[in-house]
Amino acid sequence: MKTVVNADTPKRRDRRTARALGAMEKAAARSDRRRRELPPVQALVRAPGVEFAHGDRARPFHTASVGKMMTSTLAFQLAERGRLDLDAPVTDLLPKSATAGLFRRAAADAAHEVTPRMLAAHTSGVADYFEDANDTGTPFPRLLAHERGRRWSPDDLIDFTRAHQAPVDAPGTSFHYSDTGYVLLARVVEEHGDASLAEQLHARVFGPTGMNSSALAFHTVPGGAGATGTPRAEMDIAPLVVDGTDLADAPALSCDWGGGGVVSTLDDLARFAQAWHRGDLLGPEGRDAMQRPRHRFRSGIHYGTGLMELRYGEFFPLLRGLPRTIGHLGVTGAHLFSAPELDVTIVLNAHSTAEMTRSFQLHIRLLQAAVSAARS
């Protein structure tokens, strides 16, 4: 009788893993050679039988808009517990002073038409303080560099949009990415979660998922104690270069808050992604609502209600074979994306707003190697 040998022997698996790790290391090294004065990119890839880490694995970094996943998750958790109606008018959920003037177009104020779900999905029509034009004559990222020592409160951020910007559309009409909208959503979370945003992040996201190295910049340190200094002084966070200026130790970095003020590590973010997709933080209805894509952010990036879906074939036709991944992106080249069906997760931090394109190039190469290993 002829002996049949299983093709997936330990030796074959070892070779497959070695090829994947070699491809990842080569891609990361190539990316680092182009980074000039920036530190090496921080990267973590997990796939069945494969774990790849590059750069300073343990050093905390500013996650930028990756934190929107967490703010939206808190809102959906409150909805699951009956504490928040995601389709109620925000005028019933927040003090009138919070929304006054933000949604006024011509003579009509449309604030009563805006809901938390719209804020989370970027369909409220409110302007974006960070990237939209304003009447000061200075783009907001450049303003941060000019006023490094300024501390921004949530009210300051809302007031900036109120004073210097106008709504981009009527509520519910179109998709327009807005950090201002997420500041408002975080305010809703505070009002109906009966605790500060930072306290709720530690109690309902960081703690349950074992994110013991994570905090909300300028508000807490890992473990939940109140912050007393800058993130670099207290947590030694990695460089964060915005418009050519490292803001990692500047009070101006306080501008993110509910739109992305979380400081975390590669491993903590991987824990969050695993817990989120496993259903530890939200039930199936909430997860489906968050991740189901409804709008195109730009080619290849589609948006749900706090989560992005990447469709690689829209970046380049030859990438159609890659699975769609779910997660979020930060403007400084911070990535957290997963292909749950393959148990693949990619976490990246490129440290700079100038590194977005190269961060995506590395992301794709890492994903190709991980998928090749997972599917072999």
Summary of the structure (lengths in Angstrom):
residues: 376
radius of gyration: 20.9
end to end distance: 28.2
largest distance: 87.1
contacts: 1328
relative contact order: 0.18
helix: 45%
strand: 15%
